[in-house]
Amino acid sequence: MNEEEVCRLIEAALPYFAEAEATGETIVRRLVATGVPPDVATQIVVFVPAAFARVLLHPYSPQWQDTFRLMSLTDNSYKHLHLSQEPVFYSAMEMAIDLAAQNAWTPLHDLVGQWSADVKCASRFLEQGQDINGIWLTELMVLADIGPRGPSLLHGPTGKLPRSRKPLPSMAPLDPKPEPDAWAKPWWKFW
């Protein structure tokens, strides 16, 4: 599956996140019913909200992990893997950045990002009146069948994570002069 096909699948899936009774399972079923392989459908549910969350929280300059932890469905083992090596995450990230840079970001994109655990955590802190500027966010934990993956990145004598071969896309610069009423109502109070 090439990047263009992945982007088409992501675009087609975005409205599914906004349905009133949507769950990860219902979105996967809907995607599979349209011919999307189950592992790719699961990757869309896992990685697209995580990518959109990065753009949604960008004004707060959070510190992101560039890896995720793929948890075993059968035992307590896990693998550390690079997000930049995941075509669905990478394509969703580029799409989200482009939407923000072109001022094409909509409430639907906010809603997709709000499926992310990072946004849910940040929202709780904001609701309690806490400052989240520069917040350090933990590694994405994936407990789902997203298809086969290579070996864990924790190899070598140091036990440290090696750098990714493909860097994640850079975030769009923030607008230095937002519209006067652009921040009148915080995004977490729209729903």
C-alpha positions, -999 to 999 in steps of 0.1 A, spaced: 0 0 0 15 33 -10 13 67 8 -14 80 -15 -36 50 -8 -30 53 29 -40 90 28 -72 81 9 -81 55 36 -74 80 64 -95 107 47 -124 82 43 -122 71 79 -122 106 95 -160 109 96 -163 76 113 -146 91 144 -174 117 146 -203 93 147 -223 94 180 -219 58 189 -184 53 174 -159 31 191 -126 18 179 -142 -15 172 -171 0 152 -146 20 131 -125 -11 124 -156 -30 114 -168 -2 90 -133 0 74 -130 -38 70 -165 -38 54 -152 -14 27 -123 -38 20 -96 -24 43 -74 -52 58 -81 -56 95 -46 -47 106 -46 -15 86 -81 -6 99 -67 -10 134 -37 11 126 -60 39 115 -79 38 148 -46 38 168 -23 61 149 -46 88 132 -58 102 165 -23 102 179 -10 121 149 -39 146 150 -33 151 187 2 164 180 -12 192 159 -41 199 183 -17 202 213 11 220 193 3 255 208 13 241 242 47 229 230 45 194 245 75 170 245 66 140 224 81 105 223 90 94 188 85 58 196 55 37 206 52 5 227 36 -24 210 22 -46 238 18 -83 233 -18 -96 233 -7 -129 249 19 -121 276 35 -91 293 62 -86 266 64 -55 244 85 -39 216 97 -3 213 91 8 177 95 41 159 64 60 149 82 73 118 84 37 105 46 34 106 31 45 73 -4 52 87 10 74 115 35 92 92 8 99 66 -17 111 92 10 133 107 18 149 74 -19 153 66 -26 170 100 4 193 96 -7 203 60 -43 209 72 -31 232 100 -6 250 77 -33 257 51 -58 268 77 -80 239 67 -82 224 102 -119 219 112 -138 208 142 -138 172 127 -100 172 129 -102 184 166 -126 156 173 -103 130 158 -74 143 178 -96 141 210 -96 103 206 -60 104 217 -50 96 252 -26 126 251 -55 150 244 -76 134 271 -48 138 296 -41 174 286 -78 182 288 -80 169 324 -51 190 334 -66 221 317 -100 215 333 -82 215 367 -66 248 359 -31 234 355 -5 247 330 4 222 303 29 242 284 59 220 278 42 189 292 62 157 288 39 131 272 45 94 276 51 69 249 20 57 230 9 23 242 -6 0 216 -25 -31 228 -40 -42 195 -32 -64 165 -17 -40 141 0 -67 120 35 -81 122 64 -59 131 101 -63 131 123 -68 162 122 -45 192 145 -14 189 161 -22 222 192 -39 208 229 -34 212 252 -30 241 238 3 254 202 -8 256 192 26 243 168 33 215 186 40 182 176 70 162 150 66 135 161 64 99 132 87 88 125 118 109 90 127 117 77 157 98 83 191 114 53 209 128 39 240 111 50 272 127 25 288 149 7 319 137 24 347 156 -7 370 154 -39 349 158 -73 365 151 -84 386 181 -112 362 191 -94 330 179 -88 320 215 -120 333 230 -133 298 237 -108 270 246 -110 240 223 -118 217 251 -151 235 258 -165 232 223 -182 199 231 
